[in-house]
């Protein structure tokens, strides 16, 4: 068995298993296709092609996964040959059978490499996908042309536009792979390759396969329907539409033309603003959970069981997060009636997800089986991680934490799911302040990805590390924040809400404000969002602060709490969540304008967007100045994953850098003067950066800590 090292510290090697060459990629941690890997592959395949003793080739990967994608740090830089498309062409053109041996994940360029091989096998746990759309691009090395030829255009467009992975069993059924190997994958792939040679099987190049395109070519109606349904809710995003266009080219253009057009679209997308923003968020998400001043060697505590105090909407959703991650969880309520109602809603949610195909009914039952409901508060004694999700009132939360302190085991972590309240004050109700922090989930907790982890002044490093680890395990995007009213997201939201209300009094209607911000890219505007969350919730929060929003509180005083009462800022017809303008609300708004001596005027969309977004950016700058957030990118992650900021605009701080801080500073100063409101005045940091013609991105400092 001879081994022939390739270049760059042997990231790709070739060894001979008698008459089969095994080309192995070893580029930890995920075997990304950086230039050295591509060059190594090209060199190894050239050697295998030239060696007459080699009858077939197996492409395998060392470590925990097959190739999990390209090296996205190379995106936007001048391409260096061989690019992936060139490597795939070499593989495809081999005169000897090439078999991909897939384990772990084959994603993006990794799956395109596998598609270039003549045959594909995997182990039972492998997953495959083309997730490039999530970075604002499309597969650029043949994926949109070869995948339809492997599994049909309808299934291909679904995979490519959603970016979702499929497992080995489904991949085999669709024809994406040729076999699932039991036992040693590489040896199984070698045996598979040797059998191809023995049986003189043809070199099956996907570019030449047309049979799975025939039906769609004859009648593309089904393809068009699927494509339309996939892109219907992706308003504003260019990449999904481009993916559909390129997959359509697979059955409307000759393969070479389709490949060329795919590459052209890729180049257009990768240099565009949307992809830059989405790639920025990709990296920002990974940075958000890093704690700059975390001492070296700190390890998370072991969390084998969780407990949630409260079985309401939020508590039930949090409990589902743990159960779905395979962590047993105890749900504690004050009455059996409330407990059974909460557990019933959890069951209903799981069954609905199973019916939609998210997982099997068997899986739903397994998750439900990991939950234990009780009205015995003492049940927290077995939990390693306890989350309080009771009513948002300080006295209630302090009482709960005082009780938890006496019952929970000494090394248990106690977390509060507060949206606004002071975590330090809550921690003072215990004798273990170092084990207390905030875990601010977003509603619905079992769906929304963001988790603001609120670091108290006494929170121990290993407690913080545990919260981050748990957040990741339950499928959240953790972002570390400091203590202040509303933390990061809700504090910035408050700045937006003040200006939204002011514009109503000046002349706008709820549908005007919401329409402008939806056109900007948000899924809904501030008034529709208030109706969804409950106008009474915001009213209680303002009451706790001793402030009043003239119009919102007037509506709340009428018992119009939003969708749950059928009336809020809008009317909701029975069984509908679609907001309809309400003349009664318009009358309330017009009366408020008159009362304040304001002559109503038309406010254009540009002004509406600026007055909603710019105060948030100013507040974000102050949050950075105070050390409540570690990085501008953390703020962007919070707004993308928690508040519906359009990912293709990269978050409020990224967006601010794109349009220029001097412009934002000057517009805020103008709005502050017009409204005679010092809250709109540009803050110290925004002024300084604008004067320097600098950006928020320039602030990134790995040594900055959260206060």
Buried (B, 14 or more C-beta within 10 A) or exposed (E): EEEBBBEBEBBBBBBBBEBBBBBBBBBEEBBBBBBBBBBBBBBBBEBBBEBEEBBBBBBBBBBEBBBBBBBBEBBEEEEEEBBBBBBBBBBBEBEBBBBBBBBBBBBBBBBBBBBBBBBBBBBEEBBBBBBBBBBBBBBBBBBBBBBBBBBBBBBBBBBBBBBBBBEBEBBBEBBBBBBBBEEEBBBBBBBBBBEBBEEEBEBEBBBEBEEBBEBBEEEBEEBBEBBEEBBEEBEBBBBBBBBBBBBBBBBBBEBEEBBBBBBEBBEBBBEBEBBBBBBBBBEBBEBBBBBBEBEEEBEBBEBEBBBBBBBBBBBBBBBBBBBBBEBBBBBBBEEEEBBEBBBEBBBEBBBEBBEEEEBEEEBBEBBBEBBBBBBEBEBBBBBBBBBBBBEBEBEEBBEBBBBBBEBBEEEBBBBBBBBBBBBBBBBBBBEBBBBBBBBBBBBEBBEBBBBBBBBBEBBBBBBBBBBBBBBBBBEBBBBBBBBBBBBBBBBBBBBBBBBBBBBBBBBBBBBBBBBBBBBBBBBBBBBBBBBBBBBBBBBBBBEBEEEEBBBBBBBBEBEBBBBBBBBBBBBBEEEEEEBEEBEEBBEBBBEBBEEEEEEBEEBEBEBBBBBBBBBBBBBBBBBBBEEBBBBBBBBBBBBBBBBBBBBBBBBBBBBBBEBEBBEBBEBBBEBBEEBEBEEBBBBEBBBBBBEEEBBBBEBEEEEBBBB
